[in-house]
């Protein structure tokens, strides 16, 4: 495996194959712990199957019609920045039409509802923005795992929508959450649901049993950030990286035992890390707005070292960066603050900016082959080349109304995009056929 391949090798926890980045071989021994792979083109959890916003399904069209790509179907939805997920032949969307958390299971081919689950909620956003739900659900092994902004967690049967078990982790673990409530999305392994709860009774990070909801372990007496936990394979060992209000923690997914931690700059209830860490080989990217800066880290067997830390690289607000062939692409800045955000490309070796492109509002980015699929906060889809030399949009289309901060679910060439009032299915396949997913 050459250096370029190593930069692009990806790791997955919770039922998917790991790549040994040192040798380029599949670490089959870990499959006994992690389970069987999911469908290659499913998008069953936050940031997709590999938890890094990389799409590996059929190629996308690079030549959209003047009127935009075909909208296959659309349905009305309520508020919430929770993203849709697609897996095991079902689409799940969490939203809030009125005063209830609503979990809708839809047929991804037609948008028709299969079942609906509701739960009363009274949460109001502390900054008077969208009041949720914000966390994105996970589909795994015939179950749906849903974490709500108010701290309610429920496991549902995927086929029928029946409640299997539930916990109210915010109150049980005495969490103050953030201004925006519970924001981080669950990470689901074969055994556990891992949550950054922020409980002050040594429950900064908590693992619940997938089958029963029983507490398996809890660790770190630290409040919550808004960043979701991610998997990692570091020096041959399965790890989970979780960002609290105080530190980046690297821990064992089975026991919660800490391998190492790195203190962060000062965070508070409203100014926290919101973008997940990104793992590339034995390196970790961590960045945030609110004077938190960007860090490029190197994990060691017994700790972690800072390769560089800069405030003028890519300080992300809520969307992760995309890393490809030695470069990072992402939004630097906050849409509500002067001068931001800009879409940037940064050289990983030095942290230096290669180019920047002013944007109207922030957005999310998914990598599809050599391209970046960008969904702006204003609801415009853009397809651009992932190039360190220039930013050039190949196609663009308005697909939903402002404002959206959800990631699309990208499965089998179809983008499922949630706006403030509608969920739409967009046909982005390179060769359109029947027009149905």
Legacy VTK file of the C-alpha trace (Angstrom):
# vtk DataFile Version 3.0
C-alpha trace
ASCII
DATASET POLYDATA
POINTS 437 float
0.000 0.000 0.000
1.540 3.331 -1.015
1.250 6.593 0.912
-1.676 7.779 -1.176
-3.586 4.563 -0.593
-2.885 4.704 3.123
-4.314 8.214 3.311
-7.518 6.927 1.760
-7.848 3.680 3.692
-10.836 3.798 5.995
-11.755 2.148 9.265
-15.184 1.201 10.486
-16.500 0.025 13.818
-19.815 -1.618 14.539
-20.180 -4.346 11.966
-17.899 -3.388 9.093
-14.461 -4.512 7.940
-11.301 -2.854 9.208
-8.329 -2.200 6.979
-4.898 -2.677 8.479
-3.300 0.556 7.338
0.226 -0.645 7.889
-0.073 -3.660 5.610
-3.163 -2.934 3.523
-4.800 -6.219 4.548
-8.165 -6.835 6.147
-7.867 -7.509 9.859
-10.147 -10.547 9.787
-9.675 -11.368 13.455
-11.550 -8.266 14.450
-14.527 -9.302 12.333
-15.502 -11.796 15.026
-16.008 -8.872 17.373
-17.450 -6.420 14.914
-19.793 -8.602 12.837
-20.603 -8.805 9.148
-20.316 -5.907 6.694
-23.325 -3.761 5.844
-24.482 -3.176 2.274
-21.822 -1.335 0.313
-24.182 1.450 -0.705
-26.250 1.758 2.467
-25.997 4.950 4.500
-27.090 3.527 7.875
-25.594 5.992 10.332
-24.282 9.520 10.814
-21.607 10.306 8.187
-22.338 7.110 6.284
-21.164 3.494 6.527
-17.550 4.380 7.242
-18.347 7.325 9.544
-16.251 9.718 7.446
-18.762 11.050 4.866
-17.307 8.956 2.046
-19.658 7.371 -0.488
-18.587 4.113 -2.136
-21.679 3.252 -4.170
-22.383 3.502 -7.927
-20.910 6.571 -9.667
-22.772 9.880 -9.635
-23.649 11.923 -12.691
-21.308 14.825 -13.447
-23.661 16.386 -15.974
-26.933 17.450 -14.377
-29.855 18.747 -16.481
-30.333 22.516 -16.611
-33.474 22.184 -14.493
-31.554 20.051 -11.992
-31.498 16.317 -11.286
-34.801 14.479 -11.064
-36.749 14.654 -7.793
-38.092 11.106 -7.473
-40.352 11.826 -4.494
-40.805 14.288 -1.648
-42.660 14.230 1.665
-43.441 16.858 4.279
-41.399 16.809 7.503
-41.010 18.909 10.617
-38.024 20.724 12.101
-34.754 19.179 13.211
-31.187 18.905 11.898
-31.185 15.116 12.301
-30.085 13.490 9.041
-31.878 10.691 7.186
-30.328 7.217 7.132
-30.870 4.327 4.723
-30.186 0.690 5.510
-31.609 -2.832 5.200
-34.206 -1.621 2.703
-35.625 1.114 4.940
-35.225 4.872 5.321
-35.447 6.452 8.783
-35.973 10.160 9.432
-36.374 11.818 12.851
-38.184 15.159 12.937
-40.530 17.337 14.985
-43.720 18.489 13.241
-45.154 19.939 16.491
-44.350 18.982 20.081
-43.438 15.350 19.509
-40.358 13.506 18.418
-41.482 11.647 15.293
-39.543 8.717 13.866
-40.782 7.854 10.384
-39.802 4.691 8.538
-40.222 5.118 4.784
-39.805 3.010 1.692
-36.732 4.589 0.047
-38.120 3.727 -3.405
-41.390 5.587 -3.038
-41.297 7.695 0.132
-44.370 5.867 1.442
-44.569 5.501 5.199
-44.124 1.992 6.612
-44.540 2.903 10.289
-44.296 5.869 12.650
-43.167 6.182 16.264
-43.865 9.277 18.389
-42.684 10.473 21.779
-43.612 13.721 23.535
-40.818 16.274 23.913
-40.673 19.772 25.422
-37.101 20.793 24.627
-36.424 24.378 23.516
-33.055 25.307 22.019
-31.012 27.500 24.363
-29.962 29.782 21.510
-33.487 29.811 20.021
-32.425 27.977 16.881
-33.936 24.729 15.616
-35.127 22.769 18.681
-34.381 19.364 17.314
-34.105 16.496 16.980
-30.413 16.916 16.126
-28.728 13.514 16.593
-28.900 11.172 13.593
-30.290 7.632 14.158
-28.515 4.383 13.301
-29.871 1.302 11.535
-28.175 -1.947 12.491
-29.152 -5.623 12.596
-32.900 -5.081 12.326
-32.967 -2.304 14.910
-33.180 1.489 14.855
-31.271 3.401 17.528
-32.635 6.907 18.142
-31.152 9.595 20.402
-33.248 12.722 20.879
-32.214 16.280 21.697
-33.938 16.095 25.109
-31.837 13.081 26.154
-34.403 10.374 25.435
-32.948 7.249 23.808
-35.038 4.504 22.238
-34.319 1.274 20.372
-37.004 0.290 17.846
-37.680 -2.776 15.744
-36.846 -1.847 12.138
-39.654 -3.818 10.491
-42.566 -2.912 12.779
-41.457 0.196 14.691
-42.179 -1.393 18.075
-40.213 -0.093 21.053
-37.695 -2.659 22.271
-36.231 -0.580 25.098
-35.612 3.026 26.088
-33.581 5.153 28.509
-33.630 8.833 29.418
-29.883 9.204 29.590
-29.802 12.955 30.211
-31.657 12.707 33.521
-30.310 9.284 34.512
-26.689 10.359 34.155
-27.269 13.931 35.364
-26.132 15.602 32.156
-26.389 19.335 31.521
-25.885 18.684 27.766
-25.286 21.846 25.670
-27.298 24.929 24.716
-28.581 22.855 21.829
-29.391 19.842 24.006
-28.007 16.405 23.206
-26.488 16.748 19.745
-23.997 13.902 19.209
-25.164 10.887 17.206
-24.817 7.356 18.611
-22.022 5.018 17.534
-23.340 1.446 17.418
-21.052 -1.603 17.559
-22.108 -5.242 17.602
-22.423 -5.061 21.375
-22.899 -1.482 22.420
-24.411 1.912 21.745
-21.736 4.482 22.584
-22.940 7.968 23.517
-21.233 11.179 24.596
-23.735 11.972 27.341
-21.738 14.454 29.411
-22.945 13.101 32.745
-21.231 14.581 35.758
-21.290 11.262 37.642
-18.398 9.744 35.657
-20.623 9.428 32.603
-19.015 11.705 30.045
-19.108 8.755 27.650
-21.540 5.865 28.162
-21.999 2.452 26.520
-25.416 0.756 26.544
-26.072 -2.851 25.522
-27.654 -3.028 22.062
-30.076 -5.792 23.029
-31.300 -4.484 26.401
-30.146 -0.916 26.998
-28.271 -1.993 30.119
-25.293 0.184 31.029
-22.098 -1.641 30.039
-19.637 1.038 31.075
-19.328 4.746 31.761
-16.229 6.893 31.862
-14.930 10.444 32.350
-16.483 12.948 34.725
-16.784 15.559 31.989
-19.577 17.521 30.293
-20.594 16.970 26.687
-19.440 18.564 23.480
-21.572 18.293 20.331
-19.143 16.041 18.417
-20.156 12.437 17.705
-17.850 9.548 18.674
-16.006 7.755 15.865
-14.226 4.405 15.461
-10.510 3.992 14.940
-7.983 1.240 14.403
-4.792 2.544 15.966
-1.677 0.374 16.075
-3.748 -2.769 15.566
-6.281 -2.073 18.310
-9.943 -1.138 18.011
-10.587 2.228 19.639
-13.288 4.852 19.983
-12.466 8.556 19.815
-14.837 10.775 21.786
-14.665 14.518 22.369
-15.981 15.832 25.694
-16.063 19.428 26.912
-12.528 18.913 28.275
-10.573 16.502 26.100
-10.273 14.177 23.129
-10.365 10.659 24.582
-9.165 7.445 22.970
-10.713 4.445 24.682
-11.479 0.734 24.403
-14.961 0.186 22.882
-15.610 -2.865 25.083
-14.585 -1.498 28.467
-14.214 2.279 28.196
-10.630 2.008 29.447
-8.669 5.045 28.329
-5.648 4.552 26.072
-4.811 8.271 26.000
-6.388 11.701 26.115
-5.577 15.176 24.834
-6.926 18.275 26.608
-8.747 20.698 24.325
-8.913 24.448 24.424
-11.596 25.886 26.680
-15.174 25.028 25.724
-18.484 26.087 27.281
-22.146 25.164 26.845
-22.580 27.112 23.606
-19.044 27.039 22.220
-18.067 23.416 21.779
-16.558 21.019 19.282
-19.377 19.972 16.945
-17.499 18.224 14.122
-16.353 14.652 14.743
-12.660 13.745 14.694
-11.450 12.148 11.469
-9.037 9.205 11.541
-6.546 8.624 8.705
-4.046 5.860 9.393
-2.379 6.735 12.688
-3.325 10.413 12.328
-6.357 12.261 13.682
-7.881 15.534 12.499
-9.675 17.582 15.161
-11.070 21.059 14.595
-13.706 23.458 15.825
-14.821 27.061 15.625
-15.068 29.327 18.710
-11.259 29.757 18.901
-10.768 25.985 19.171
-8.630 25.795 16.024
-7.493 22.825 13.944
-5.079 20.108 15.032
-3.343 17.399 13.048
-2.364 14.675 15.504
-0.276 11.508 15.369
-1.386 8.652 17.593
1.320 6.567 19.243
1.006 3.229 21.030
1.239 5.038 24.360
-0.160 8.482 23.585
-0.640 11.202 21.007
1.472 14.056 19.676
0.553 17.322 17.990
1.982 17.550 14.465
0.604 21.083 14.097
-2.120 23.303 15.505
-3.396 26.383 13.689
-6.218 28.904 13.869
-5.874 29.820 10.182
-6.331 26.361 8.609
-9.891 24.946 8.716
-11.736 25.651 11.949
-14.969 23.798 11.295
-18.304 24.800 12.773
-20.372 21.592 12.592
-19.447 19.680 9.407
-16.400 17.434 9.221
-13.571 17.927 6.754
-13.012 15.566 3.848
-9.482 14.196 3.632
-8.106 12.947 0.328
-4.558 12.331 -0.905
-2.815 14.589 1.574
-5.332 17.440 1.590
-8.313 18.441 3.730
-11.421 20.148 2.345
-13.898 21.872 4.626
-15.775 24.958 5.784
-13.741 27.413 7.850
-15.783 29.800 9.956
-19.267 30.418 11.288
-22.162 31.589 9.121
-23.309 34.080 11.761
-19.909 35.731 12.209
-18.076 38.296 10.133
-15.888 36.959 7.357
-17.189 33.413 7.383
-17.470 30.845 6.270
-15.042 30.031 3.483
-14.644 26.672 1.805
-10.962 25.786 1.998
-8.378 23.259 0.915
-5.498 22.737 3.351
-2.263 20.807 2.949
-2.113 18.184 5.700
1.664 18.176 6.020
1.811 21.868 6.960
-1.703 23.149 7.625
-1.250 25.805 4.936
-4.254 26.938 2.912
-4.007 26.003 -0.778
-7.206 27.810 -1.823
-10.365 29.278 -0.353
-13.768 29.969 -1.813
-16.296 32.341 -0.201
-19.673 30.703 0.419
-23.100 32.027 1.352
-23.545 30.115 4.570
-21.893 26.888 5.620
-22.779 23.364 4.541
-21.934 19.668 4.600
-19.579 17.747 2.317
-19.580 14.131 1.155
-16.806 12.652 -0.983
-17.932 10.562 -3.954
-14.880 9.316 -5.826
-12.895 12.341 -7.013
-15.776 14.721 -6.327
-17.196 16.644 -3.410
-20.976 16.656 -3.007
-21.777 19.826 -1.078
-25.142 20.643 0.465
-25.231 24.320 1.411
-27.241 25.633 4.334
-29.432 27.344 1.747
-30.453 23.983 0.291
-28.324 23.946 -2.860
-26.544 20.777 -3.961
-23.165 21.319 -5.624
-20.832 18.822 -7.262
-17.199 19.941 -7.377
-13.835 18.359 -8.134
-11.725 17.474 -5.080
-8.597 19.246 -6.283
-5.837 20.980 -4.296
-5.214 23.420 -7.165
-8.627 25.049 -7.585
-12.311 24.968 -6.646
-14.619 24.463 -9.594
-18.303 23.580 -9.441
-19.379 21.070 -12.096
-23.117 21.071 -11.316
-25.524 22.770 -8.947
-29.237 22.619 -8.160
-31.615 23.971 -5.539
-33.274 20.936 -3.908
-34.697 22.184 -0.583
-35.400 25.572 1.007
-33.182 27.228 3.634
-32.043 26.481 6.281
-30.640 22.958 6.493
-27.670 21.581 8.415
-28.433 17.912 7.843
-26.201 15.577 5.867
-27.809 13.888 2.873
-28.035 10.107 2.966
-26.342 8.946 -0.228
-27.286 5.407 -1.244
-27.185 3.664 -4.648
-26.789 6.975 -6.447
-29.755 8.654 -4.755
-29.428 11.575 -2.337
-32.043 11.803 0.404
-31.987 15.433 1.510
-33.835 16.922 4.485
-34.827 20.568 4.464
-36.832 22.488 7.071
-40.162 21.382 5.554
-39.494 18.558 3.105
-37.500 15.382 2.656
-36.648 14.802 -1.008
-35.160 11.913 -2.961
-32.832 13.156 -5.723
-31.645 10.909 -8.565
-27.907 11.543 -8.972
-27.004 8.346 -10.796
-24.572 8.540 -13.675
-27.054 6.598 -15.846
-30.707 7.052 -14.902
-32.950 4.061 -15.356
-36.412 3.593 -13.887
-36.094 6.715 -11.747
-36.772 4.765 -8.534
-34.170 3.839 -5.885
LINES 1 438
437 0 1 2 3 4 5 6 7 8 9 10 11 12 13 14 15 16 17 18 19 20 21 22 23 24 25 26 27 28 29 30 31 32 33 34 35 36 37 38 39 40 41 42 43 44 45 46 47 48 49 50 51 52 53 54 55 56 57 58 59 60 61 62 63 64 65 66 67 68 69 70 71 72 73 74 75 76 77 78 79 80 81 82 83 84 85 86 87 88 89 90 91 92 93 94 95 96 97 98 99 100 101 102 103 104 105 106 107 108 109 110 111 112 113 114 115 116 117 118 119 120 121 122 123 124 125 126 127 128 129 130 131 132 133 134 135 136 137 138 139 140 141 142 143 144 145 146 147 148 149 150 151 152 153 154 155 156 157 158 159 160 161 162 163 164 165 166 167 168 169 170 171 172 173 174 175 176 177 178 179 180 181 182 183 184 185 186 187 188 189 190 191 192 193 194 195 196 197 198 199 200 201 202 203 204 205 206 207 208 209 210 211 212 213 214 215 216 217 218 219 220 221 222 223 224 225 226 227 228 229 230 231 232 233 234 235 236 237 238 239 240 241 242 243 244 245 246 247 248 249 250 251 252 253 254 255 256 257 258 259 260 261 262 263 264 265 266 267 268 269 270 271 272 273 274 275 276 277 278 279 280 281 282 283 284 285 286 287 288 289 290 291 292 293 294 295 296 297 298 299 300 301 302 303 304 305 306 307 308 309 310 311 312 313 314 315 316 317 318 319 320 321 322 323 324 325 326 327 328 329 330 331 332 333 334 335 336 337 338 339 340 341 342 343 344 345 346 347 348 349 350 351 352 353 354 355 356 357 358 359 360 361 362 363 364 365 366 367 368 369 370 371 372 373 374 375 376 377 378 379 380 381 382 383 384 385 386 387 388 389 390 391 392 393 394 395 396 397 398 399 400 401 402 403 404 405 406 407 408 409 410 411 412 413 414 415 416 417 418 419 420 421 422 423 424 425 426 427 428 429 430 431 432 433 434 435 436
